[in-house]
């Protein structure tokens, strides 16, 4: 099966985003033995902003008419079953490189099979301080429009850590990759037997109006 590893960093050199994404890929291949990983770093491709002329929605045109690397990125994702998406938080929201790409995908709005759609996905969001959860939430309207199913998410903040990839964030991302891999394997074959964790329940609490049990010696 083919899995997209989508890095949405805006750094052209290896970054924290790439390190966390690689950790997730490590976990993924532990569970999905036949996984073929297609890495895509959006910043390495020239993707221009949508000009909002909506020419692409004309059935006689049927494609985005801007001449850049957008179609090449779409072709790289052809036939993918799943996606690992990793992104930093810039300005409290998704990075511009991803937002531009999302808007360009509008050109396939009327297509029967929309690129980057109908996939099982897992998401990594990281930031220097906070606002990871709102940025993650901003992704879900896009996922819903593309009919993607997010099965796992990790939000981590650097705060006082000098190197985020050297913290437990690495292990969380490995676990996220494993979760995605298990979800894909469960769709294709019965899940292997695993240790089931016990369900912990608190003792029943008395309800209003119940008789109060007498204590010994009272």
Legacy VTK file of the C-alpha trace (Angstrom):
# vtk DataFile Version 3.0
C-alpha trace
ASCII
DATASET POLYDATA
POINTS 218 float
0.000 0.000 0.000
1.109 3.540 -0.715
1.330 6.148 2.064
2.094 9.836 1.596
4.456 11.392 4.143
3.530 15.062 3.729
5.890 17.579 5.337
4.413 21.075 5.583
7.403 22.866 7.035
8.542 26.084 5.405
12.214 25.342 6.063
14.133 24.090 3.066
16.710 22.301 5.227
15.837 19.300 7.457
13.609 20.509 10.262
11.798 19.447 13.421
8.760 18.706 11.260
10.780 16.276 9.134
12.288 14.600 12.220
8.861 14.015 13.802
7.453 12.806 10.493
10.321 10.349 10.112
9.593 8.997 13.609
5.977 8.412 12.573
7.116 6.612 9.411
9.284 4.355 11.595
6.219 3.368 13.610
4.081 2.949 10.508
6.356 0.411 8.827
6.433 -1.646 12.028
2.732 -2.383 11.555
2.178 -2.070 7.802
4.883 -4.326 6.413
4.003 -3.707 2.770
3.912 0.089 3.101
5.509 2.095 0.302
6.286 5.610 1.567
6.043 8.570 -0.798
7.693 11.593 0.864
6.487 15.031 -0.237
7.963 18.281 1.095
5.686 21.026 -0.180
8.348 23.714 0.237
10.576 21.888 -2.262
8.008 22.467 -5.005
7.012 25.726 -6.679
3.294 26.070 -5.951
1.821 29.461 -6.751
-1.164 30.981 -4.965
-4.615 30.357 -6.417
-5.678 33.349 -8.529
-9.363 32.704 -7.724
-10.535 33.016 -11.319
-12.292 29.622 -11.060
-11.312 28.741 -14.624
-10.490 25.275 -13.333
-14.159 24.658 -12.470
-15.214 25.062 -16.110
-15.886 21.500 -17.410
-14.287 22.422 -20.723
-11.036 23.250 -18.889
-11.112 20.777 -15.998
-7.725 21.637 -14.525
-5.721 24.414 -12.916
-4.137 26.527 -15.654
-1.247 27.880 -13.557
2.085 26.558 -14.768
4.103 25.363 -11.767
4.793 22.154 -9.787
1.254 21.675 -8.456
0.301 18.897 -10.866
3.579 17.113 -10.192
2.749 16.966 -6.474
-0.728 15.658 -7.310
0.819 12.961 -9.498
3.159 11.910 -6.669
0.105 11.171 -4.519
-1.659 9.099 -7.186
-2.997 5.820 -5.778
-2.214 6.574 -2.126
-4.199 4.742 0.539
-3.157 6.878 3.508
-1.273 9.974 4.578
0.950 11.067 7.438
0.795 14.854 7.641
3.203 16.851 9.801
3.106 20.620 10.153
4.425 23.421 12.354
2.180 26.196 13.643
2.833 29.630 12.167
0.728 32.545 13.392
-1.615 30.230 15.254
-2.769 28.414 12.120
-1.676 26.070 9.345
1.493 27.141 7.498
1.044 29.189 4.330
2.612 26.509 2.134
-0.158 24.082 3.122
-2.949 26.670 2.882
-1.884 27.543 -0.670
-1.851 23.857 -1.599
-5.310 23.334 -0.071
-6.720 26.183 -2.151
-5.140 24.871 -5.337
-6.844 21.507 -4.801
-10.099 23.347 -5.457
-9.452 22.688 -9.136
-10.521 19.072 -8.512
-13.730 20.007 -6.701
-15.933 18.466 -9.407
-13.724 15.438 -10.025
-14.978 11.940 -9.210
-11.705 11.060 -7.479
-10.195 14.016 -5.678
-6.419 13.968 -5.064
-5.422 13.652 -1.408
-8.961 12.416 -0.693
-10.631 9.203 0.551
-7.589 8.346 2.662
-6.873 7.231 6.190
-4.743 9.949 7.775
-2.732 10.676 10.911
-1.601 14.175 11.874
1.338 15.724 13.717
1.184 19.383 14.808
4.018 21.095 16.670
4.820 24.609 17.802
7.316 26.529 19.897
4.835 27.429 22.622
1.121 26.693 22.171
-1.866 26.916 19.773
-1.324 23.423 18.371
-4.927 22.334 19.014
-6.568 25.261 17.141
-4.231 24.650 14.201
-5.171 20.963 14.210
-8.858 21.889 14.273
-8.323 24.094 11.215
-7.376 20.977 9.228
-10.602 19.095 9.795
-12.886 21.026 7.386
-10.330 20.188 4.685
-10.247 16.527 5.737
-14.045 16.365 5.724
-14.353 17.872 2.249
-11.890 15.300 0.945
-13.622 12.477 2.859
-10.461 11.647 4.787
-10.600 9.756 8.075
-8.181 10.970 10.747
-7.378 8.040 13.050
-4.687 9.618 15.250
-3.291 13.055 16.104
-0.308 14.287 18.100
0.086 17.889 19.321
3.412 18.814 20.915
4.963 22.107 22.027
8.671 22.829 22.345
8.433 25.259 25.282
11.748 25.068 27.196
13.109 22.016 25.367
16.079 22.846 23.171
15.439 19.908 20.841
11.850 18.723 20.515
12.764 15.658 18.471
14.867 14.435 21.408
11.937 14.402 23.845
8.985 12.070 24.319
7.495 13.772 21.229
9.565 11.305 19.201
7.933 8.334 20.945
4.477 9.863 20.535
5.029 10.173 16.801
6.260 6.583 16.556
3.058 5.517 18.337
0.992 7.650 15.963
2.606 5.923 12.986
1.886 2.525 14.516
-1.748 3.509 15.053
-2.089 4.448 11.397
-0.409 1.205 10.368
-2.736 -0.864 12.558
-5.755 0.944 11.130
-4.632 0.137 7.594
-3.901 -3.487 8.444
-7.309 -3.859 10.118
-8.986 -2.724 6.885
-7.159 -5.325 4.803
-7.072 -8.286 7.211
-8.264 -9.309 10.702
-6.301 -7.550 13.428
-3.711 -9.760 15.214
-4.338 -10.652 18.813
-3.059 -8.004 21.195
-2.996 -7.552 24.931
-6.246 -5.889 25.938
-5.849 -3.297 28.653
-8.317 -3.634 31.528
-11.119 -1.111 31.654
-10.778 0.790 34.898
-14.040 1.852 36.524
-14.605 3.749 39.721
-16.830 2.113 42.349
-20.520 2.992 42.071
-21.480 6.223 43.829
-24.688 6.555 45.843
-27.438 8.406 44.045
-29.547 11.153 45.525
-32.327 9.555 47.617
-30.563 6.217 48.075
-30.543 4.973 51.702
-27.253 5.619 53.460
-25.550 2.404 54.504
-24.839 2.273 58.228
-21.214 2.089 59.211
-20.001 -0.631 61.561
-20.006 0.603 65.140
-22.081 3.668 64.296
LINES 1 219
218 0 1 2 3 4 5 6 7 8 9 10 11 12 13 14 15 16 17 18 19 20 21 22 23 24 25 26 27 28 29 30 31 32 33 34 35 36 37 38 39 40 41 42 43 44 45 46 47 48 49 50 51 52 53 54 55 56 57 58 59 60 61 62 63 64 65 66 67 68 69 70 71 72 73 74 75 76 77 78 79 80 81 82 83 84 85 86 87 88 89 90 91 92 93 94 95 96 97 98 99 100 101 102 103 104 105 106 107 108 109 110 111 112 113 114 115 116 117 118 119 120 121 122 123 124 125 126 127 128 129 130 131 132 133 134 135 136 137 138 139 140 141 142 143 144 145 146 147 148 149 150 151 152 153 154 155 156 157 158 159 160 161 162 163 164 165 166 167 168 169 170 171 172 173 174 175 176 177 178 179 180 181 182 183 184 185 186 187 188 189 190 191 192 193 194 195 196 197 198 199 200 201 202 203 204 205 206 207 208 209 210 211 212 213 214 215 216 217
